[in-house]
Amino acid sequence: MDRKITLIATTAFGLESLVKAEVSRLGYDIIKVENGRVYYRTDVEGIVRSNLWLRCADRVLLKMGSFRATTFEELFQGTKQIPWEELLPKDARFPATKITSVKSKLFSKSDGQSIVKKAVVERMKEHYGIDWFEESGALFPIHIQILKDEVVLSVDTSGSGLHKRGYRQYASAAPIKETLAAALVYLSRWQPHRYFIDPLCGSGTIVIEAALIGRNIAPGLKREFVSESWPLFEKGQWQALREKAKSEENNRTFRLLGSDKDPRVLRQARTNAELAGVEDFVAFQTLPVENLKTQRRYGVVVTNPPYGERLGDDRENKKLYRIMGDVFGNMPDWSYFIICGHPEFERAFGKKANKNRKLYNSMIKTYYYQYFGPLPPRRKETNEEKNI
């Protein structure tokens, strides 16, 4: 395969700019940004580093080719023209695992998957000179995107979604994805010299992601990726880049607080923090949000309260929002950032946000309400802090 490749970092709608910034920090050239997708140029090493380091992306796809197709014959021929043999060995398993079709003439997903699979098989037959593939080797999941009759074919390098960091053994009843939690921390512009609280922390995902960011711990260190077994990589390349990523952890000291009224979920949160390797930087406390008080100044709250599509009834949720408004109102020097899908959140909270941003929590449309407090006295940022 050509040394220079195109990767596609997929992401939830609304997080594209964050993923673009992450890719740029890795040193790769952005090609274009679309809804839910960031295209960029890199090399084979970039597959490893992207999977290890991207906090807000859902997956990393290796683009194989693109073409226009309005008929299944055009889909077949376009797929067959792609040099699949440059990536796929003779014993490869290459299922067409995912297809999306939007505003396109080809809308039958099952037919599309079948035709792409058949075309890849025909290409491989011609190259390897055999008629049957056992598909007993490494896995190469093929993704198909058709948008306005433009087809993009790619291979998934991640396997399980990147939100599966490998540390969340336990989850509360309505957990937030790790990728979205990391995005919320980034959008709050929290820095490790500021105090940080999630007063409705559940199983601890938001504070754990903040700790990983604060210590510059690569989020993919504790998991495996489907592409690790590909012959594309040099022997030991993955392990070498894992070790390099481990060496980039910083030695900052800070303390984050996660609180919740339920001691059972806090036990789960502590276990998750230990598995993530950040237990020394996160404290968990059994505390109803109405009892939250602090003498600290210029801190940051990031939290994910329940809303209509999740737990509890509407009346209880609105009551909680009113309590949050009262509690945070007694913390005038703090900034607070709240993701919520309830259409009347601001009214119940009692204050209009300085800014809000539409985000999707799984398939639920939510808004990230941002309330900006005063900034702490000016201090000189380190180079590491500027890069967060």
C-alpha positions as a LaTeX table, in Angstrom:
\begin{tabular}{lrrr}
\hline
Residue & $x$ (\AA) & $y$ (\AA) & $z$ (\AA) \\
\hline
Met1 & 0.00 & 0.00 & 0.00 \\
Asp2 & 1.14 & 3.54 & $-0.79$ \\
Arg3 & 2.88 & 5.08 & 2.20 \\
Lys4 & 0.47 & 8.05 & 2.27 \\
Ile5 & $-3.09$ & 7.09 & 3.14 \\
Thr6 & $-6.39$ & 8.81 & 3.83 \\
Leu7 & $-8.09$ & 8.18 & 7.15 \\
Ile8 & $-11.62$ & 9.10 & 8.17 \\
Ala9 & $-12.34$ & 9.83 & 11.81 \\
Thr10 & $-16.06$ & 9.38 & 12.33 \\
Thr11 & $-17.78$ & 11.26 & 15.11 \\
Ala12 & $-21.13$ & 12.22 & 16.57 \\
Phe13 & $-22.78$ & 15.22 & 14.94 \\
Gly14 & $-21.62$ & 18.43 & 16.58 \\
Leu15 & $-18.15$ & 17.19 & 17.52 \\
Glu16 & $-16.46$ & 17.52 & 14.13 \\
Ser17 & $-14.49$ & 20.64 & 15.08 \\
Leu18 & $-13.11$ & 18.93 & 18.18 \\
Val19 & $-12.02$ & 15.86 & 16.22 \\
Lys20 & $-10.47$ & 18.09 & 13.56 \\
Ala21 & $-8.47$ & 19.84 & 16.29 \\
Glu22 & $-7.37$ & 16.50 & 17.74 \\
Val23 & $-6.20$ & 15.27 & 14.34 \\
Ser24 & $-4.30$ & 18.52 & 13.77 \\
Arg25 & $-2.58$ & 18.18 & 17.15 \\
Leu26 & $-1.36$ & 14.76 & 16.04 \\
Gly27 & 0.33 & 16.55 & 13.14 \\
Tyr28 & $-1.80$ & 15.29 & 10.26 \\
Asp29 & $-3.15$ & 17.31 & 7.34 \\
Ile30 & $-6.90$ & 17.82 & 7.21 \\
Ile31 & $-8.43$ & 17.13 & 3.79 \\
Lys32 & $-12.04$ & 18.03 & 4.51 \\
Val33 & $-14.71$ & 17.95 & 7.20 \\
Glu34 & $-18.23$ & 16.64 & 6.61 \\
Asn35 & $-21.13$ & 15.92 & 8.93 \\
Gly36 & $-19.84$ & 13.23 & 11.26 \\
Arg37 & $-16.56$ & 12.74 & 9.37 \\
Val38 & $-13.08$ & 14.24 & 9.33 \\
Tyr39 & $-10.83$ & 13.22 & 6.40 \\
Tyr40 & $-7.06$ & 13.54 & 6.76 \\
Arg41 & $-3.76$ & 12.44 & 5.21 \\
Thr42 & $-1.21$ & 10.45 & 7.14 \\
Asp43 & 0.93 & 7.33 & 6.93 \\
Val44 & 0.52 & 3.81 & 8.28 \\
Glu45 & 1.79 & 4.92 & 11.69 \\
Gly46 & $-1.11$ & 7.36 & 11.75 \\
Ile47 & $-3.56$ & 4.46 & 12.04 \\
Val48 & $-1.96$ & 3.45 & 15.32 \\
Arg49 & $-1.58$ & 6.93 & 16.75 \\
Ser50 & $-5.12$ & 7.93 & 15.77 \\
Asn51 & $-6.63$ & 4.92 & 17.50 \\
Leu52 & $-4.53$ & 5.44 & 20.61 \\
Trp53 & $-5.01$ & 9.20 & 20.94 \\
Leu54 & $-8.34$ & 10.40 & 19.52 \\
Arg55 & $-10.64$ & 11.07 & 22.46 \\
Cys56 & $-13.77$ & 12.36 & 20.71 \\
Ala57 & $-13.88$ & 10.25 & 17.52 \\
Asp58 & $-16.07$ & 7.15 & 17.20 \\
Arg59 & $-13.88$ & 5.15 & 14.80 \\
Val60 & $-10.89$ & 5.46 & 12.50 \\
Leu61 & $-11.57$ & 4.24 & 8.96 \\
Leu62 & $-9.00$ & 3.64 & 6.22 \\
Lys63 & $-10.39$ & 5.03 & 2.98 \\
Met64 & $-9.97$ & 2.58 & 0.10 \\
Gly65 & $-11.67$ & 4.47 & $-2.71$ \\
Ser66 & $-14.60$ & 6.59 & $-3.85$ \\
Phe67 & $-16.71$ & 6.83 & $-6.99$ \\
Arg68 & $-20.18$ & 7.73 & $-8.22$ \\
Ala69 & $-22.82$ & 5.00 & $-8.54$ \\
Thr70 & $-26.51$ & 5.22 & $-9.38$ \\
Thr71 & $-26.93$ & 1.53 & $-10.30$ \\
Phe72 & $-25.80$ & $-1.70$ & $-8.68$ \\
Glu73 & $-23.65$ & $-2.44$ & $-11.73$ \\
Glu74 & $-21.80$ & 0.85 & $-11.20$ \\
Leu75 & $-21.39$ & $-0.04$ & $-7.53$ \\
Phe76 & $-19.95$ & $-3.42$ & $-8.48$ \\
Gln77 & $-17.54$ & $-2.07$ & $-11.09$ \\
Gly78 & $-16.42$ & 0.85 & $-8.92$ \\
Thr79 & $-15.70$ & $-1.48$ & $-6.01$ \\
Lys80 & $-13.83$ & $-3.94$ & $-8.21$ \\
Gln81 & $-11.50$ & $-1.21$ & $-9.51$ \\
Ile82 & $-10.10$ & $-0.60$ & $-6.01$ \\
Pro83 & $-6.78$ & $-2.41$ & $-5.30$ \\
Trp84 & $-8.05$ & $-4.36$ & $-2.29$ \\
Glu85 & $-5.13$ & $-6.78$ & $-2.54$ \\
Glu86 & $-2.79$ & $-4.02$ & $-1.34$ \\
Leu87 & $-4.41$ & $-4.31$ & 2.09 \\
Leu88 & $-6.15$ & $-7.69$ & 2.24 \\
Pro89 & $-4.02$ & $-10.87$ & 2.43 \\
Lys90 & $-5.25$ & $-14.11$ & 0.88 \\
Asp91 & $-6.73$ & $-15.39$ & 4.15 \\
Ala92 & $-8.41$ & $-12.11$ & 5.13 \\
Arg93 & $-11.93$ & $-11.97$ & 6.54 \\
Phe94 & $-13.62$ & $-9.01$ & 4.87 \\
Pro95 & $-17.34$ & $-8.73$ & 5.69 \\
Ala96 & $-19.27$ & $-5.66$ & 4.55 \\
Thr97 & $-20.36$ & $-4.82$ & 8.07 \\
Lys98 & $-21.91$ & $-1.39$ & 7.79 \\
Ile99 & $-23.68$ & 0.61 & 5.09 \\
Thr100 & $-25.36$ & 4.01 & 5.13 \\
Ser101 & $-27.28$ & 5.45 & 2.19 \\
Val102 & $-28.62$ & 9.00 & 2.24 \\
Lys103 & $-30.30$ & 10.88 & $-0.63$ \\
Ser104 & $-29.11$ & 8.22 & $-3.08$ \\
Lys105 & $-30.69$ & 6.02 & $-5.73$ \\
Leu106 & $-29.14$ & 2.93 & $-4.14$ \\
Phe107 & $-31.08$ & 2.52 & $-0.93$ \\
Ser108 & $-31.26$ & $-1.25$ & $-0.38$ \\
Lys109 & $-28.66$ & $-1.83$ & 2.31 \\
Ser110 & $-28.62$ & $-5.62$ & 2.11 \\
Asp111 & $-28.18$ & $-5.54$ & $-1.68$ \\
Gly112 & $-25.45$ & $-2.93$ & $-1.39$ \\
Gln113 & $-23.51$ & $-5.01$ & 1.13 \\
Ser114 & $-23.87$ & $-8.14$ & $-0.99$ \\
Ile115 & $-22.66$ & $-6.43$ & $-4.17$ \\
Val116 & $-19.64$ & $-4.81$ & $-2.51$ \\
Lys117 & $-18.66$ & $-8.14$ & $-0.99$ \\
Lys118 & $-19.02$ & $-9.91$ & $-4.34$ \\
Ala119 & $-16.94$ & $-7.26$ & $-6.12$ \\
Val120 & $-14.12$ & $-7.51$ & $-3.58$ \\
Val121 & $-14.14$ & $-11.30$ & $-3.93$ \\
Glu122 & $-13.89$ & $-11.04$ & $-7.73$ \\
Arg123 & $-10.98$ & $-8.62$ & $-7.45$ \\
Met124 & $-9.21$ & $-10.93$ & $-5.00$ \\
Lys125 & $-9.84$ & $-13.96$ & $-7.23$ \\
Glu126 & $-8.12$ & $-12.26$ & $-10.14$ \\
His127 & $-5.15$ & $-11.17$ & $-8.04$ \\
Tyr128 & $-4.53$ & $-14.37$ & $-6.07$ \\
Gly129 & $-5.60$ & $-16.79$ & $-8.81$ \\
Ile130 & $-7.93$ & $-18.81$ & $-6.59$ \\
Asp131 & $-11.69$ & $-19.35$ & $-6.59$ \\
Trp132 & $-12.38$ & $-19.85$ & $-2.88$ \\
Phe133 & $-11.40$ & $-17.82$ & 0.16 \\
Glu134 & $-11.58$ & $-19.49$ & 3.56 \\
Glu135 & $-11.53$ & $-16.10$ & 5.32 \\
Ser136 & $-9.80$ & $-17.54$ & 8.37 \\
Gly137 & $-7.26$ & $-14.78$ & 9.00 \\
Ala138 & $-7.27$ & $-11.18$ & 10.20 \\
Leu139 & $-10.52$ & $-9.22$ & 10.14 \\
Phe140 & $-10.99$ & $-6.26$ & 7.77 \\
Pro141 & $-14.53$ & $-4.85$ & 8.29 \\
Ile142 & $-15.67$ & $-2.94$ & 5.19 \\
His143 & $-17.80$ & 0.18 & 5.62 \\
Ile144 & $-19.92$ & 1.60 & 2.79 \\
Gln145 & $-21.14$ & 5.18 & 2.72 \\
Ile146 & $-23.40$ & 6.42 & $-0.09$ \\
Leu147 & $-24.30$ & 10.10 & 0.05 \\
Lys148 & $-26.01$ & 11.76 & $-2.91$ \\
Asp149 & $-24.88$ & 8.84 & $-5.10$ \\
Glu150 & $-21.23$ & 9.28 & $-4.12$ \\
Val151 & $-19.78$ & 6.06 & $-2.70$ \\
Val152 & $-16.94$ & 5.97 & $-0.17$ \\
Leu153 & $-15.53$ & 2.55 & 0.71 \\
Ser154 & $-13.34$ & 2.16 & 3.75 \\
Val155 & $-12.04$ & $-0.44$ & 6.18 \\
Asp156 & $-12.56$ & $-0.07$ & 9.92 \\
Thr157 & $-9.22$ & 0.01 & 11.76 \\
Ser158 & $-10.74$ & 0.31 & 15.24 \\
Gly159 & $-13.10$ & $-2.63$ & 15.67 \\
Ser160 & $-15.13$ & $-1.76$ & 18.74 \\
Gly161 & $-16.04$ & 1.92 & 18.90 \\
Leu162 & $-13.40$ & 4.20 & 20.39 \\
His163 & $-15.68$ & 5.03 & 23.31 \\
Lys164 & $-14.79$ & 1.58 & 24.64 \\
Arg165 & $-11.64$ & 2.63 & 26.46 \\
Gly166 & $-11.29$ & $-0.59$ & 28.39 \\
Tyr167 & $-11.80$ & 0.88 & 31.84 \\
Arg168 & $-15.57$ & 0.98 & 32.28 \\
Gln169 & $-16.34$ & $-2.32$ & 33.94 \\
Tyr170 & $-19.45$ & $-0.85$ & 35.49 \\
Ala171 & $-21.93$ & 1.67 & 34.12 \\
Ser172 & $-24.81$ & 3.51 & 35.74 \\
Ala173 & $-28.33$ & 3.08 & 34.37 \\
Ala174 & $-27.97$ & 5.85 & 31.77 \\
Pro175 & $-24.25$ & 6.31 & 31.09 \\
Ile176 & $-22.74$ & 8.90 & 28.79 \\
Lys177 & $-20.29$ & 7.70 & 26.14 \\
Glu178 & $-16.65$ & 8.28 & 26.96 \\
Thr179 & $-16.10$ & 10.08 & 23.64 \\
Leu180 & $-18.89$ & 12.56 & 24.40 \\
Ala181 & $-17.69$ & 12.98 & 27.99 \\
Ala182 & $-14.22$ & 13.91 & 26.73 \\
Ala183 & $-15.79$ & 16.39 & 24.32 \\
Leu184 & $-17.72$ & 18.04 & 27.17 \\
Val185 & $-14.48$ & 18.50 & 29.10 \\
Tyr186 & $-12.73$ & 20.00 & 26.07 \\
Leu187 & $-15.62$ & 22.38 & 25.43 \\
Ser188 & $-15.52$ & 23.57 & 29.05 \\
Arg189 & $-11.90$ & 24.64 & 28.45 \\
Trp190 & $-11.02$ & 23.26 & 31.87 \\
Gln191 & $-7.35$ & 23.40 & 32.80 \\
Pro192 & $-5.77$ & 21.28 & 35.55 \\
His193 & $-5.05$ & 24.29 & 37.77 \\
Arg194 & $-8.83$ & 24.81 & 38.16 \\
Tyr195 & $-11.04$ & 22.78 & 40.46 \\
Phe196 & $-13.49$ & 20.41 & 38.72 \\
Ile197 & $-16.74$ & 18.85 & 39.93 \\
Asp198 & $-19.38$ & 16.58 & 38.42 \\
Pro199 & $-22.14$ & 16.66 & 41.06 \\
Leu200 & $-24.23$ & 13.99 & 39.28 \\
Cys201 & $-21.34$ & 11.75 & 38.34 \\
Gly202 & $-22.98$ & 8.31 & 38.19 \\
Ser203 & $-20.29$ & 5.78 & 37.27 \\
Gly204 & $-17.73$ & 8.57 & 36.92 \\
Thr205 & $-17.21$ & 8.84 & 33.17 \\
Ile206 & $-16.91$ & 12.65 & 32.96 \\
Val207 & $-14.41$ & 13.04 & 35.81 \\
Ile208 & $-12.39$ & 10.04 & 34.61 \\
Glu209 & $-12.15$ & 11.50 & 31.11 \\
Ala210 & $-11.11$ & 14.85 & 32.61 \\
Ala211 & $-8.36$ & 13.10 & 34.56 \\
Leu212 & $-7.13$ & 11.31 & 31.43 \\
Ile213 & $-6.98$ & 14.67 & 29.64 \\
Gly214 & $-5.28$ & 16.38 & 32.58 \\
Arg215 & $-2.54$ & 13.73 & 32.74 \\
Asn216 & $-2.26$ & 13.41 & 28.95 \\
Ile217 & $-2.99$ & 9.68 & 29.13 \\
Ala218 & $-3.81$ & 8.22 & 25.71 \\
Pro219 & $-7.41$ & 6.95 & 25.86 \\
Gly220 & $-6.74$ & 3.83 & 23.79 \\
Leu221 & $-3.92$ & 2.37 & 25.86 \\
Lys222 & $-6.03$ & $-0.20$ & 27.70 \\
Arg223 & $-7.82$ & $-1.81$ & 24.75 \\
Glu224 & $-7.17$ & $-3.73$ & 21.56 \\
Phe225 & $-7.94$ & $-2.74$ & 17.97 \\
Val226 & $-9.00$ & $-4.89$ & 15.05 \\
Ser227 & $-6.11$ & $-3.68$ & 12.87 \\
Glu228 & $-3.39$ & $-4.81$ & 15.30 \\
Ser229 & $-3.26$ & $-8.17$ & 13.50 \\
Trp230 & $-2.98$ & $-6.71$ & 9.99 \\
Pro231 & 0.19 & $-7.50$ & 8.02 \\
Leu232 & 0.21 & $-3.83$ & 6.98 \\
Phe233 & 2.23 & $-2.98$ & 10.08 \\
Glu234 & 5.85 & $-3.71$ & 10.85 \\
Lys235 & 6.48 & $-6.24$ & 13.60 \\
Gly236 & 6.35 & $-4.53$ & 16.98 \\
Gln237 & 5.05 & $-1.24$ & 15.55 \\
Trp238 & 1.91 & $-1.17$ & 17.68 \\
Gln239 & 3.80 & $-2.02$ & 20.86 \\
Ala240 & 6.47 & 0.60 & 20.19 \\
Leu241 & 3.87 & 3.32 & 19.69 \\
Arg242 & 2.00 & 2.21 & 22.81 \\
Glu243 & 5.19 & 2.56 & 24.82 \\
Lys244 & 5.82 & 5.98 & 23.31 \\
Ala245 & 2.28 & 7.05 & 24.22 \\
Lys246 & 2.80 & 5.87 & 27.80 \\
Ser247 & 5.96 & 7.97 & 28.03 \\
Glu248 & 3.99 & 11.11 & 27.13 \\
Glu249 & 1.93 & 11.08 & 30.33 \\
Asn250 & 2.71 & 14.21 & 32.35 \\
Asn251 & 3.29 & 14.54 & 36.09 \\
Arg252 & 0.66 & 17.17 & 36.86 \\
Thr253 & $-1.10$ & 16.91 & 40.20 \\
Phe254 & $-4.74$ & 17.87 & 40.58 \\
Arg255 & $-7.89$ & 16.60 & 42.25 \\
Leu256 & $-11.28$ & 16.16 & 40.63 \\
Leu257 & $-14.50$ & 15.51 & 42.50 \\
Gly258 & $-17.36$ & 13.30 & 41.44 \\
Ser259 & $-20.39$ & 13.23 & 43.71 \\
Asp260 & $-23.72$ & 11.45 & 43.60 \\
Lys261 & $-26.50$ & 10.63 & 46.02 \\
Asp262 & $-26.23$ & 6.90 & 45.28 \\
Pro263 & $-23.33$ & 5.17 & 47.08 \\
Arg264 & $-23.72$ & 2.08 & 44.89 \\
Val265 & $-22.83$ & 3.87 & 41.66 \\
Leu266 & $-19.92$ & 5.56 & 43.44 \\
Arg267 & $-18.44$ & 2.16 & 44.24 \\
Gln268 & $-18.63$ & 1.44 & 40.52 \\
Ala269 & $-17.07$ & 4.82 & 39.74 \\
Arg270 & $-14.11$ & 4.13 & 42.03 \\
Thr271 & $-13.50$ & 0.79 & 40.33 \\
Asn272 & $-13.66$ & 2.45 & 36.91 \\
Ala273 & $-11.17$ & 5.12 & 38.00 \\
Glu274 & $-8.78$ & 2.43 & 39.23 \\
Leu275 & $-9.05$ & 0.56 & 35.93 \\
Ala276 & $-8.37$ & 3.82 & 34.08 \\
Gly277 & $-5.29$ & 4.44 & 36.24 \\
Val278 & $-6.50$ & 7.81 & 37.56 \\
Glu279 & $-7.69$ & 6.87 & 41.06 \\
Asp280 & $-5.08$ & 9.19 & 42.62 \\
Phe281 & $-6.56$ & 12.21 & 40.86 \\
Val282 & $-10.28$ & 11.64 & 41.35 \\
Ala283 & $-12.26$ & 11.67 & 44.61 \\
Phe284 & $-15.82$ & 10.37 & 44.87 \\
Gln285 & $-18.24$ & 11.49 & 47.56 \\
Thr286 & $-21.78$ & 10.50 & 48.47 \\
Leu287 & $-23.53$ & 13.86 & 48.32 \\
Pro288 & $-26.95$ & 14.95 & 47.04 \\
Val289 & $-26.56$ & 17.90 & 44.70 \\
Glu290 & $-28.61$ & 20.14 & 47.01 \\
Asn291 & $-25.89$ & 19.75 & 49.67 \\
Leu292 & $-23.04$ & 20.79 & 47.37 \\
Lys293 & $-21.07$ & 23.71 & 48.82 \\
Thr294 & $-17.53$ & 24.90 & 48.27 \\
Gln295 & $-15.28$ & 27.75 & 49.35 \\
Arg296 & $-13.11$ & 27.28 & 46.28 \\
Arg297 & $-13.25$ & 29.83 & 43.49 \\
Tyr298 & $-13.03$ & 29.80 & 39.70 \\
Gly299 & $-13.87$ & 26.12 & 39.40 \\
Val300 & $-15.65$ & 24.23 & 36.62 \\
Val301 & $-18.76$ & 22.06 & 36.82 \\
Val302 & $-19.46$ & 19.62 & 33.99 \\
Thr303 & $-22.46$ & 17.37 & 34.43 \\
Asn304 & $-25.12$ & 15.28 & 32.71 \\
Pro305 & $-28.42$ & 15.36 & 34.66 \\
Pro306 & $-31.33$ & 13.04 & 33.81 \\
Tyr307 & $-33.88$ & 14.24 & 31.30 \\
Gly308 & $-37.08$ & 13.09 & 29.63 \\
Glu309 & $-35.71$ & 10.27 & 27.52 \\
Arg310 & $-33.69$ & 8.90 & 30.40 \\
Leu311 & $-34.48$ & 8.29 & 34.03 \\
Gly312 & $-37.21$ & 9.74 & 36.23 \\
Asp313 & $-40.43$ & 11.53 & 35.46 \\
Asp314 & $-40.75$ & 15.06 & 34.15 \\
Arg315 & $-41.71$ & 16.61 & 37.46 \\
Glu316 & $-38.72$ & 15.15 & 39.29 \\
Asn317 & $-36.35$ & 16.24 & 36.55 \\
Lys318 & $-37.58$ & 19.83 & 36.63 \\
Lys319 & $-37.28$ & 19.84 & 40.41 \\
Leu320 & $-33.67$ & 18.72 & 40.08 \\
Tyr321 & $-32.93$ & 21.49 & 37.56 \\
Arg322 & $-34.34$ & 24.09 & 39.97 \\
Ile323 & $-32.15$ & 22.73 & 42.75 \\
Met324 & $-29.11$ & 22.86 & 40.46 \\
Gly325 & $-29.91$ & 26.48 & 39.61 \\
Asp326 & $-30.09$ & 27.40 & 43.30 \\
Val327 & $-26.89$ & 25.53 & 44.20 \\
Phe328 & $-24.83$ & 26.87 & 41.30 \\
Gly329 & $-26.19$ & 30.35 & 41.97 \\
Asn330 & $-24.31$ & 30.22 & 45.27 \\
Met331 & $-21.07$ & 29.53 & 43.38 \\
Pro332 & $-20.81$ & 32.86 & 41.49 \\
Asp333 & $-17.14$ & 32.49 & 40.57 \\
Trp334 & $-17.66$ & 29.11 & 38.93 \\
Ser335 & $-18.36$ & 28.17 & 35.33 \\
Tyr336 & $-20.84$ & 25.37 & 34.76 \\
Phe337 & $-21.56$ & 23.26 & 31.72 \\
Ile338 & $-24.65$ & 21.08 & 31.56 \\
Ile339 & $-25.71$ & 18.66 & 28.82 \\
Cys340 & $-29.45$ & 18.12 & 28.84 \\
Gly341 & $-32.16$ & 17.05 & 26.42 \\
His342 & $-35.11$ & 18.51 & 28.29 \\
Pro343 & $-36.76$ & 21.28 & 26.22 \\
Glu344 & $-37.49$ & 23.39 & 29.31 \\
Phe345 & $-34.15$ & 23.07 & 31.06 \\
Glu346 & $-33.23$ & 26.77 & 31.10 \\
Arg347 & $-36.64$ & 27.78 & 32.41 \\
Ala348 & $-36.49$ & 25.24 & 35.24 \\
Phe349 & $-32.84$ & 26.03 & 35.96 \\
Gly350 & $-33.75$ & 29.69 & 36.28 \\
Lys351 & $-31.08$ & 31.19 & 34.06 \\
Lys352 & $-30.43$ & 31.43 & 30.35 \\
Ala353 & $-27.10$ & 30.02 & 29.22 \\
Asn354 & $-24.43$ & 32.31 & 27.83 \\
Lys355 & $-24.11$ & 29.83 & 24.99 \\
Asn356 & $-25.53$ & 26.47 & 23.99 \\
Arg357 & $-24.45$ & 23.86 & 21.49 \\
Lys358 & $-26.53$ & 21.11 & 19.92 \\
Leu359 & $-25.03$ & 17.68 & 20.55 \\
Tyr360 & $-26.26$ & 14.12 & 20.22 \\
Asn361 & $-26.05$ & 11.79 & 23.21 \\
Ser362 & $-26.34$ & 8.52 & 21.31 \\
Met363 & $-29.45$ & 9.25 & 19.20 \\
Ile364 & $-30.94$ & 11.80 & 21.62 \\
Lys365 & $-30.75$ & 15.46 & 20.64 \\
Thr366 & $-29.41$ & 17.47 & 23.55 \\
Tyr367 & $-28.01$ & 20.92 & 24.20 \\
Tyr368 & $-24.80$ & 21.73 & 26.01 \\
Tyr369 & $-25.68$ & 24.73 & 28.16 \\
Gln370 & $-22.60$ & 26.82 & 28.91 \\
Tyr371 & $-22.57$ & 29.30 & 31.79 \\
Phe372 & $-19.35$ & 31.29 & 31.94 \\
Gly373 & $-18.06$ & 32.54 & 35.27 \\
Pro374 & $-15.14$ & 34.94 & 35.70 \\
Leu375 & $-11.74$ & 33.66 & 34.73 \\
Pro376 & $-9.20$ & 33.10 & 37.50 \\
Pro377 & $-6.36$ & 35.61 & 37.88 \\
Arg378 & $-4.01$ & 35.43 & 34.93 \\
Arg379 & $-1.24$ & 32.88 & 35.13 \\
Lys380 & 1.30 & 31.77 & 32.59 \\
Glu381 & 0.19 & 28.61 & 30.81 \\
Thr382 & 2.63 & 25.81 & 30.21 \\
Asn383 & 3.07 & 24.48 & 26.70 \\
Glu384 & 1.25 & 21.30 & 27.75 \\
Glu385 & $-1.77$ & 23.29 & 28.92 \\
Lys386 & $-1.92$ & 25.22 & 25.66 \\
Asn387 & $-2.13$ & 21.92 & 23.80 \\
Ile388 & $-5.07$ & 20.51 & 25.76 \\
\hline
\end{tabular}
